[in-house]
Amino acid sequence: MPFEIVHWVSEANPRTIVDGTYGGGGHTRLLRDVLPDDGASNLPSPLVIGMDRDPSVIQRDDVPGGPGSDPKVELFLGSYEKAPAALAHCDRTHADAFVLDLGLSSDQLADRDRGFSFTLPDAELDLRFDPESDLPAHQWLAFHGEKEIADAIYQFGEERFSRRIARQICLRAKERSPVKTVGDLVEICRRCVPRSKNHDIHPATRTFQALRIVVNDELGILERTLASAADWIAPGGRIAAISFHSLEDRIVKNAFRNDDRWEILTKKPLRPSEEEVRENPRSRSAKLRVAMRKADVSGGLPGRPPL
Ligand SMILES: C[S@@+](CC[C@H](N)C(=O)[O-])C[C@H]1O[C@@H](n2cnc3c(N)ncnc32)[C@H](O)[C@@H]1O
């Protein structure tokens, strides 16, 4: 929903935008054009800060105008949770807009070494956005017991057959042939998960989603970031988040509802048009929610009479 993002963000007349999930840079390129041209002396220079956890994304040389060559774009390697540090590095305390496009990019899906795609069975089951962080998914499976694995697949994948799958994963480990590749896990899921009625969901979809969420702490990062975002988004500023499954969407919805510093601008989540889904089938489950940071109410300390 790139044009919806541009619409909602531009309404805030932003000078500083954080694109927390840079990916292929599509949003950053569009958001850059929303910025004013001027470098008014007493205001911070117009800037999009692009962040991504994946070093291969940030080090690519096809970023807008080449790395370091566009004065309106700064890229940071790291989780969007560190947005306040990226802002401080650029000599600013607040952003006027914060954009999140959660999940993984098409480039990551196509990468033969990451294990994100079921169509590459020989790939190691890694599933990390940042290959330097924590454990790849196959090691996470090796270090956890059947119950923990089943609980994670159920909680983060909403997979009804989580116990069967976890049992098979642990059986393989006992037989000294632990799950190591995408193909190993897909084969287990095929045996444990009956085909869906319309055959529209691959039997491994939910399990892979669960493991990706676990190894990247995706929901924890989202929850913590949204809980503190009103501290560093300027009054009148916007937050726009695109989520791809119900667990993410629930976190976004509740974060906006539970903090009265946000005014919700999209009463219902926005969905991609039929045309966008035709062009990009992966967008079919996307939901966009937008909120505005309300102006601070100055009332002194609670219970204290006004001076
Ligand atoms: C769907 S893609 C974003 C696509 C991007 N909006 C574009 O227009 O090309 C999601 C990106 O978010 C990144 N990502 C996931 N979790 C992240 C996090 N906690 N912090 C920063 N980037 C993250 C992934 O590495 C991936 O590159």
The ligand as a Gaussian input file, in Angstrom:
#p B3LYP/6-31G(d) Opt

LIG

0 1
 C        8.523000      -6.373000       3.823000
 S       10.215000      -5.927000       3.881000
 C       10.166000      -4.177000       3.685000
 C       10.034000      -3.745000       2.248000
 C       10.185000      -2.233000       2.084000
 N        9.134000      -1.488000       2.730000
 C       10.262000      -1.837000       0.628000
 O        9.480000      -0.958000       0.220000
 O       11.113000      -2.366000      -0.099000
 C       10.592000      -6.064000       5.586000
 C       12.035000      -5.749000       5.941000
 O       12.057000      -5.529000       7.349000
 C       13.261000      -6.018000       7.871000
 N       13.075000      -6.225000       9.310000
 C       12.397000      -7.196000       9.942000
 N       12.433000      -6.994000      11.283000
 C       13.141000      -5.852000      11.482000
 C       13.521000      -5.112000      12.625000
 N       13.169000      -5.497000      13.864000
 N       14.231000      -3.986000      12.448000
 C       14.601000      -3.563000      11.205000
 N       14.272000      -4.241000      10.078000
 C       13.545000      -5.363000      10.219000
 C       13.540000      -7.267000       7.078000
 O       14.924000      -7.573000       7.113000
 C       13.047000      -6.839000       5.679000
 O       14.124000      -6.350000       4.916000

